[in-house]
Amino acid sequence: MAQTDNKKFFENLTGAGKAIAVLTSGGDAQGMNAAVRAVVRMGIYVGAKVYFVHEGYQGMVDGGDNIKEATWESVSSMLQMGGTVIGSARCKDFRTHEGRLKAAHNLVQRGITNLCVIGGDGSLTGANIFREEWSGLLAELVQQGLIDEEAAQKYSALHIVGMVGSIDNDFCGTDMTIGTDSALHRIIEVVDAIMTTAQSHQRTFVLEVMGRHCGYLALVSALACGADWVLIPEMPPEDGWEEKMCQKLSAKRAGMKRLNIIIVAEGAIDRNNKAITSEHVKNLVVQRLGFDTRVTILGHVQRGGTPSAFDRLLASRMGVEAVLVLLETTANCVVSLCGNQSVQLPLMECVQMTQEVQKAMDEKRFEEAVRLRGRCVSYVLFVTCGVAIGVSDFNVAVLNVGAPAAGMNAAVRSAVRVGISEGHKMFAVNDGFEGFSKGQIREIKWADVGGWTGQGGSLLGTKRTLPAKHIDKIAEQMRKYNINALLVIGGFEAFLGIMELLAARGTYDELCVPMVMVPATVSNNVPGSDLSIGADTALNAITDTCDHIKQSASGTKHRVFIIETMGGYCGYLASVGGLAAGADAAYIFEEPFDIRDLQSNVEHLTEKMKTSIQRGLVLRNENSNENYTTDFIYQLYSEEGKGVFDCRKNVLGHMQQGGAPSPFDRNFGTKIAAKAMQWITKKLNESYRKGRVFANTEDSACLLGMRRRAMVFQPVVQLKDKTDFVHRIPKEQWWLKLRPLMKILAKYKTSYDVSDSGQLEHVVLNRPKESEAMAAI
């Protein structure tokens, strides 16, 4: 382990002499295969033996061919596959002492004392019981003559690392479990499709989604599609909810809305713990309102399909982290995600808190259940975005600036409705700062943003024009419409625009108002934020296309694909997309490369093609190098690969910018815009002086961004020194730490910063407050 400037890197970290087994247990979840792949490849990379345990705990009990040593090639082509290739099963035998004794014997025979368990709370609880009994089980095996004392001494301790795989996101201690984001993708795809037929026939649809004990999928999908009503188990509706729901549906229909969407979690209950079924909700609407109503039960379709880009990244990061934990510590923990950072949490603390949620629900302590879940903000946002209240004298303008990004419309909708609910008059500005200068401004009301969450692009219209040359006209329009605050949703141009408005404050008092920027760009190149609205949708477009491209070579001769991605000078899409798609290399501006690097990559792929692996994937950011263009790299690979592989190239272009926003971008946009509006309200109340708003302090113009674990408001002027204005990127970018993961998983020798690894935290004490944290949805 090498250490430099308080950073830790593994150079020669070795797993020699260690044996690691990986298993998936309980219900399957998309992304489990990505986690298995990461564990296997990271384990082999550091010299450990890695074993598959097929069919979960049942395979561990049965032994034999169910426990097989894994090879590098045995996990090829797993990344994009749904479900779990190594199988999962509910195991009654493992719940018995005799079953666990058999499992211990099977592991000791192979020298396995390190387990990576991918499953839910039941699977992880079983693993912990197994660990606690381990020494006693070995003693019994010695007594029965099945192993000798030397083996008992050598394998005296069992170490377990858990990764939570569950589409319900019902495990406390982690923001997201493996499979949740993919399940949301399946739900939103269905909802988007249903909305078109519902509008055609003026229908009400009741959708039942999974979530027997957890309403996360129902709640987040309701936010993502702008549903009219949602029913979840943790927060049963108040008595009389039937009448309130029908009144709301009726009001929506009277307002010329042609459809209603109601989302019901399969475990939804009322205050008396009585089940609320989708059929009951349908009958209620039909009997009281006479609306044409249909029920759709999504069922296991939510578990199926390919994993989303988010789940591939989450699973890959957690799989690598799990192996590092097993190599570095003796902790028995869960590797997890908090905000945008991986953390380690004591296994049983997480399990116990998860079980506390169910206990609170059983005892009708529903507020406590919501608090323990840590998702109360989502529910508040759903209510806020669904009910119009309040009147005030403040006028707030919202505009999009820069290139369009999926999720912009969800952010505008959230800002408008939260602003109206807080009493402001909201104004929409069309075509960015250029439209602002021309007076393309109109009041935008509650109903005007209905159905916006699922729309791609920018319905307000957006342009890259900066405000400096139009500053006098913009000030005039702000005076004409009495604009008291600005919410700017956009990319790097929005950042530059806010700075230009700030610079003009000394000349124009009209610009002395609270301003906040919300980052929205597929390039993810805005300083002050780890993530931008739109980047997740672009990543999914890239990974989906790479899947299709790789599949096109199935059954053909060896082939390497060169793919060009967007991003300007920012290599986020190429790097993170490469990790999610299983690329062999990703060329970016931030990590300079030369002809020797290209030659090394060709040689690496040549060696790879001599195995059973038939396909290679190389991504290139559009501005990674002005001389080593996509055509140049394609021609180089084609020439050097003659006789071993052939090449194809694809420029993905604007398809990365289009399409319906992903669930992540819909909800990220909704949450971040709502938080921005709450900040605006606070600043307006603080800045109101003698009949007008006057805000000319440094902190009256901020960028709201996600930094590691928290949502942070940062004065724009303080971000100047952190920005490379020539290349329009932040000087420091968190995702560069992920680049070694792609190289490791592609079998390149590299260095990897593990400074954040090995930090065991506790579930309750060290978790950020929900008001400060951003759940990575």
N, C-alpha and C positions, 0 to 999 in steps of 0.2 A: 504494500500500500504506500503510495507516494503522497506527500503533502506539500502544497505550495500555496503561500498566501491564504492560509486558513481554508483552502479547498482540498478535498480528498479525491484522488484519482486511483482507480485500480489499473495497474499495469500488468502485474504478474499474479493477480489474485487466483488462487488455485483451489479447485474442488477435488484434487486428487485424493483418492481413498474414501471419498464420500459417495453415497448412493441416494438418489432422490427419486421418490415415486410421485406421480401426478395422477389424480383421479377426479372425475366429475360425478357429483351425487345429487340426488333429488330431481326436481324438475329441470328440464333442459332450458338453456337460454342462449340466444345468439351472441356470439363472441367467446363462448367457452373454448372453441377450437383455437382461437387466436391466443388465448391464455395458455393452453396446452402447448402450442407451438413455441411460445416465448420461453416457457419453463424448460422445454426440451432443448432448445437451441442455446439458451444461456447456460444451462447446466453442462451441456457437452462442450461449449466454448471454454469454460473454466476447468475442464478436465474431469468432471464428475460423471458417474454412470447415472443415466436417467431411465426410469422404467415407466411404462404405461400400466395402469391398473384398469382393465376393461370392466365395464358394468358396475362401476362404483364400488361400494363396500362389499357387494355380493361377490365381485371378482376377487377382492382381497381375502374374503373368507374361503372361497372355493380354490384359490391358488391355481397351480398348473399354468396352462397357456393364457390365463387371464392376466398374468403379470409377465410382461415381456419387455426386454430392453429396447429402448427407442434409439433410432439413428437420425442423423441430420435429415436424410432424404425422406424418412417416414412421416415427417410433418409438412412436406411440400404440398402446396395446393390446398392446405387446410384453412388458410386465413379467411377466405371468402365464403366458407361453408357455414351454414346455419346448424343448429343443434349441437351435438357432441359426437364426434367420430369415434371416440373410445367408449361410448355408451354410458348410460346412467340407469340406475335401478333403485327402487325402494328395497331396503334389505332388512327383513325381520331378524335374520340370523345374527346380524351385527349388534342388535339390541340385547342379545343374550351374552352372558359371560362366556359360554362355550364357543360362540361365534367369534368373539374377540380374541379368544385364546388361539383359535385356528388362524386368524388373521395375523396375530403376532408371530406365530410359527412360520407362516409363509414369508413374512418380511425378513425375519432374522436369517432364514435360509439364503436369502439374496443379499444380506448385509445392508438392508434398507433401514435407516433410522431418521430419515427426513421425508416428511410428507407435505405435498402441496395439495390442499383440498379445495376444490372449486364447487361451491354449492351454497345453500341457504343456511338459516340459523339451525335447523335440525341436523344438517350434515356437519356443521362446525361444532355443535354441541356433542355429537357422537365422537368426533375427533378428539375433543378435549377429554371426554371420559376415557377414551382409549389411552391417551397420554398419561392421565392420572393413574391408570391401572397398570401401566407398562411394566414397571419393576416387579409387581406382583405376578403378572402374566409370565414374565421370564423365569421367575422362581418356580412357578408351576411347571413350566416346560422342562426345566432342569430336573425337577422332582420326578417327572414322568419319563425322563431319559430321552426326550426328543431333541434337546440341545445340551451342550456341556457347559461347565462353569466358565470356561474361557470365553465362549460366545456370549454368555450372559453379561460378563464383565465388559467385553468389547462393545456390545450394543446396548449398554445400560440405560441410555437416555433416548427418548423419542422427541424429535422437534417437529412442530407443526406450524405451517403458515397457511392461513385461509385467504381465499379470494372469493368475494361474494358474487355468485351468479344467480340472479333472480330477476325476472322481468317486472316483478311487483315493486321493486325498490323499497322493500319493507324491512331493511336491516339498519338498525341504528348505528351511528358512528361513521357512515359514509354518505357522501352527497349523492352518488350514483352507483348502482350495482350493475354488473355486467349483464347486458340484455335489455335493460330498461329503455334505452334510447331507441333500439331497434324495434321494440314493441310499440313505442310511440309512433315510429314511422309507419308500421302496419296500420295502426288505428287511424292516423291522419290521412293515409291514402284512401281508406274506406270512407271516412267522413267527407273528404273532398269529393269523392265520386258520388256519394249519396246526396250531397247538397244540390247537385245539378238536377237529379230526378225529383228531389223534393220541391225545388223551385218550379219545375215544370208543372207539377200537379197541385201546388199549394198544400203540401203535406207536412205533417209533424212526424219526425223520426225519433224513436227511443232506441238508443244504442247501449247495449250491455257490454261492458269491458271487464277484463279480469281484475281481480283484487278482492279476494275473499275476506282478508283482514286489513287490507291497506288500500286507500283510495287514491294513491299517487297517480296511477295511469288515468283514472277518471278525471281527476282534478286538472292535471296538466294538459290532457287532451281537450278538456273543456276550454281552458285558456287559449290553447293553440287554434281552436276552430271557432271561437266566439260563440259557444253554446249558450242557450237561454237558461238552462238549469242543470245542476249537477248534484248527485246524491252519493255520498261516500260514508263508509262505516265509522271513521273516527269522529265525524261531526254530523250526527243525525240532525235533521231539520227540526225546528221548533214545532210544537203542536199547532195545527192549523196550516201546515205547509201546503196542503193540497189546494186550499183556496188561493193562497198567495201565488203559487206556481201557475194556476189557471188564469188568474188575473194578469200576470205578466205575459203569458202566451197570448191571451186575448188582446192585450194592449199592443203587442208586437204585430199581430195580424191586422189590427185596426190601423196601424201605421204603415200599411201597405207592404209589410214584409211577407214574402210568399212561403216561407218555411220556418219551422221551429225545430231545434235540435235539443234533445234532453239526453244527458249521459248518466248512466247508472252503473256504479261498481257492483259486481256480482254479490258482494257482501254488504250492500247498503242496508241500513237498519233505521228504525225510528227510535225515539227517546225511550221506548219500552223494550228495546232490543228485539223488536219484531221485524222480520225481513221485509224490505221494500223491493219487490221484484219488478223487472221491466214490464211484464204483462200487467201487473197492477197499475203501473204508471200509465200504460197505454189505455186501459179501461177507464181510468180516471179522466183522461183527456177526452176520450170519445163520449163518455156519459155526461160530463159537465159542459163541454164546449162543442161537441159534435164535429170535431176536426177529423179529417181523414188521417189516420195514424197508423204507422207501421213500426214493428219491432225488428231490430237486427241484433243478433247475438254473435259477437265476433269470435268467441271461443279460441280454439288453438291456433287460429291464423295469426294471432298475436305472437306466438312463440316461433313461428316459421319464417322462412325467407333468409336472405343473406344478412349478415350483421352490418350495421351502419358504420360509417367512418369513425364516429365517436367510440362505439363499442370496440372496434378493432384497436384503436389507440389506447383506450382504457385498459383492455385486456392485455395488450402487449406490454404496456408500462408496468402493470401490476405483476405480470408473469416474471419479468426481469427483476423487479423489486423483490419478489418472493424468493428467488434464488439468492440474491444478495443477502437477504436477511438470514437465510439458512447457512450461508458461508461465514457471515460476520458475527452473528450473535447466537445466543441460546434461547432467545425469546420465543414464546408461543403467541402468535399475534395474527391479526388480520391486516393485510395491506389494503389501503383504501385511498379514496380521493376526497380531499377537502378543498373546495374552491377549485383551484387549478394545480394543486400541489399534492403529491403522494405523501401519505402518512402511515404510520404503524400504530395500531391500537391493540390493547390487550384483548384477546379473543373473548374471554368470558364476560368482560365488561360490556362488550357490544351485544353478546347474546342475552345477558341479563336485562339490559335496557330494552332490547327488542321484545322480550317476554313481558316486561313491565307495561308496554303499550297495550298488549292484549288484556292484561290483568285490569288495567284502568278502564278499558272499554267494557269488559265483563261486569265491572262494578259501577258502570254508568258515570265514570269520571271522565267525561269526554273532553273537557278543556285540557285536562292533564294529558290525555292521549295525544292531542294535537301538539301540545308543548313538547312532549317526548319525541314525536315524529320530527319536529323541527321544520314543518312545512306550512306553518300558520300564515306566513306572508303570502303564499300562493293563494290561499283561500280568501284572504283579505283583498288581494288584487282581483280575484274573480268577482267578488261582491262589488268592489269599486267600479270595475269595468262593466258592471251590469245594471247599476242603479244611478240615475241622474238626480243630483241634489245640489242645493247651494246657489247663492247669488252674491256677486261682489263687484267692485268697480275696476278691477284690474283686467287689462287686456294682454294676452300672451300670444305671440306669433310663433308658428312652427314651420320650418322649411327643410328641404333636403338639398344637400350640396355635394357635388362630385358625381362619380359614376353610380348608376343604380346598383343596389345590393338587396338580395332577397331578405326580407325581414324588416325593411324600412317601413312598409305599410303597417305592420303590426305595431311598430314603435309609435308611429303617428297616431294610430287608433288609441293606443294606451294613453299617450300624452293628452289627446283631446278629451277622452272620457274622464281621466283622473283630474285634468284641469277643470272641466265643467263641474265635476263632483266637489271640487274644492272651492267652487264659486267664481272661477274666472270666465271671461269671455274669450273664446279661442279663435284665432285667425289663422287660416291656411295661406301660405305663400307659394305660388306656383313658380316653377323654373328657377329655384334658388335665388341667389343674390341678384341675378339679372332680372328675374321677374319681380323681385322686391323693388328694384329701382323704377320699374315700369308701372308699378301700382297693381300688379296681379295678385291682389290680396282680397280675401273674402272671409266673412265669418263662417266658421265650420261648426256644425252642431252635432249632437249626439248621434242622431240617425244617419248622418252623412258618412260615417266611418263604419257602418255595419258591413260585415263580410270582408273587411280589409285584411284580416290576419293571414288568409291563405293566398293572397295575391302577390305575385312576384313583381320585381321592378319597383318603380316609384309612381304611385298614382298622383302624387302632387306634381310630378315633373321635377327633374333635377338637371343642373348644368354645372360645369366646372368653373364658370366665370367667378373671379374674385371681386370683392366689393370695392377695392381702393379707387378705381376710376369712376365708380358710380356713387361714391360716398355721400355727396351732397343730395342726390336724389333719394337715396335710402333714408337719410336723416329726415328729409321732407316727408316721405311716406310714413315714417315712424311718428312724426308730429301730427300728420293728417289723421292717422288711425289711432293715435294715442297709445302706441305700443309700449307696454311697461316691462316686458321681458321677452327674451328670445330663446327658443330651443332650436338648435341646429343639429340635424341628424345627417351625418355624412362622413366622408373620408378625409384624406390629407388636405384637400382643398377647403374643407370645413374648418380644419385646424388653422390653416393660413388665414382664412376669412375672419375668424374670431380675433386673431392677432391684429389684422388690419383695422377692424372695428375698434379694438382697444387703442390703437395708435391714434385714432381720430377723435378720441373722447375729449381731448383738450380743445378741439375746435367745435365740436357738436355736442351740446348738452343732451340732445335726444338719444345719444348712444350710451349715456350713463345709466344703464339699466342692467339688471341681472342677466347674464348670458351663460348658457351651459351647452356644451357640445356632447353628443352621444356618438361614439364611433360606429360607423357603418360602411364597410368596404370589404370586398372579397379578398383584397390583398393583405389585410390585417397588418397594415404598416403605420398605424396611428400611434404616436408616442403617448405614454401614460396609460395604456391599456394592453393587457395580455391578449384579449380577444376583441373582435369586432363583429357586429351584426353582419351576416352575409357570408362570413368565411366558412362556417360549417356547411352551408348549402353547397358552396363551391367545392369543398372537400368531398362531399358525397357525390357530386357530379364527376369529379376526377376518379374516385375509387370505383364507382359504377362503370365508368368508361374503361378503366384499366382492366376490370374484371372481364368485360365483354371482349376487349382486345386480346387478353391472354387466352380466353376461351376459343378465340378464332384460330389459334395455333394448335388446339388440341388434336392430337392424332397426326400432326404434320411433322416435318423435319424440324430440327432445332432452329429456334428463331428468337431474335432479340428485338424488342420494340423501344423506339426512342420517342418519348412523349414530351411535348412542350406545353408548359402551364403558364397561366397569367401570374401577375404579382408585381410588375414593374421591376424595381431593384430588390424587392423583398422576396426572400426565398421560402416564405412560410408554406405556401401551397405545394411547392415542389417537395420540400423536406417532409412535412407532416403527411401530405398525400402519399409520398413514397413509403413512409412507415406504414400507413394504413393499407396500401396496395401491395406491400411486399416487394418493393423495388430493390434492385441491386445497387443502384447509385442514384444520386440526385445532385445535379450541378446547380450551384447558387452563387450569387454575387458575394454574399457575406463570407464565403469560404473559398478564397481564390484557388484556382486549379490551373495546371499547365499540361503540356503534351505528355509528360511522364505519367501524370495521374490518369489521363485518358488511356494510355497504353497499359497501365497497371490494371485498369478496369476491364479492358479487353482480354487481357491474360486471365484475369479472375473468372470471367464469363466462359472463356475457352475451357478452363479446368472444370467449371460447373457443368458444361455441356457433355463432358465425358461420363457423367453419372446418369442416372435415370431422369434427371431434371431436364426438361426440353425447352423451357421458356425463360427468357430474361427480360427485365423491365428496367429502363433507365429514364429518369425524369430530368428535364432541364427547365429551369426558370427562364422566362423570355429574355431577361436582361442580365443573365449570369456572366456573360463575357461577350464583348463586341466582335471578337475574332473567332472564337470557338462557337459558331452558330449551330443551330439544330441541324442544318444541312451538312455542315462540316463534320459534326459528330457522327451523323448518319453515314456519311461517305467513309469516314475513318473506320468505323465499326464494320461496315460492309467489306472494305478492303482487307482489314486485318482478320476478319472472321471467316474468310473464304475457306471452304472445305470443312468448316466446323459448324457454322451457323450463318443464316442470312438475316437481313435486317428489314424492318419496316418503320416508318415514322408517321406520327400524327401530331398535328397542332390543334389543341382542344379549343382554343379561341373563346368566343363569347358564350358558348354553352355553359361555361363556368359561372357566368353572371346571370343566367336566366333560370327559368323554372320556378315552381312553387317553393317557398321557403321551407326548410326542414323544421321539425318540431323544436329543435334547439334554438334556431334563429327566431322562430315565432315567440317563444317564451323568453329568451334572452332580451329580445326587443321589447316585449311587454313589460318585463320587470325593470329593465334599466331606464326606460322612458318614464315609467311611473315614479321611480326614485328621483329622476331628474325633475319632474314636476313638483314633487314634494319639496325639493331643495329650492325651486323657484318660489314657491309659496312662502317658505321661510324667509328667503332673501327679500321678497317684496314687502313682507310685514316689517322686516328690520329696516328697510331702506325708505319707507314711506315718510316723507317730510313735507310739511306745509302744503298739502294738497297735491304733491307729485312725488314720483319715485326719483331718487338720486343715488345711484350706486357707482362710485368711482374708485373703489378699493381694489387691490390686487385679487382678493378672493371673491369678487363679484362677477368674474368671468372664469369659469372652470370647465375642465373636461372631466366627465364621469367615466371612469374606467375600472375594469376588473384587474386587480393586482394580487397575484397569488391566491389568497383566500378571501379577500374582502373587496367590496365596492368602495372606491375612493374618489372623492372630489379633489382635483388638483388644479390650482390656479394655472392658467395657460402660460403666463409669463415664466413660471418656474420650469416649464417643460422645454424652453428654448435650448438650454445647454445640454439637454438629453436627446437632441434631434440632429440628424444629418440632413440638412435642408437640400443639399445638392442631389442626394439620391432618394430623398423623401422616405426615410426610414428612421426608426429609433436607433440610438447608438448602442443600446443593449436590448437584446431580444431573448426572452426566456426559452423559446422553442429550440434555440441552437443547442441547448443541452440534450435535446432528444435525438439529434443527428447521429450520435454514436450508437444509439439503439438500432437504427436502421442498418448501420454497418455491421454491428455484432450479429444481428439476425440474418444478415446476408453473408456471414462468415469472413468478414474482413478483420484484421487485427487493428485495434484502435484503442484510444484512451477514453475513459468515461468518468465524468465527475459524479462522485457518489456522496457529495457533501450533505445532501438532504436525507441520505439513507441512515438507518440505524437509530433514528430518533423516535423512541417509543413514547407515545403520548397517552393521555387518558381521555375517555369519552366525554366526561362532563366538564372537567376543570379547564382543559385547554381548547375546547371548541369555541370558535368565534360566535358572538351573539348573532341571532338570526337577522336582527336589524342591520348588522354590519356585513354579514356574509352573503356571498352569491352562490346559491346552489347551482352546480354545473349541470343544467338541464339540457 
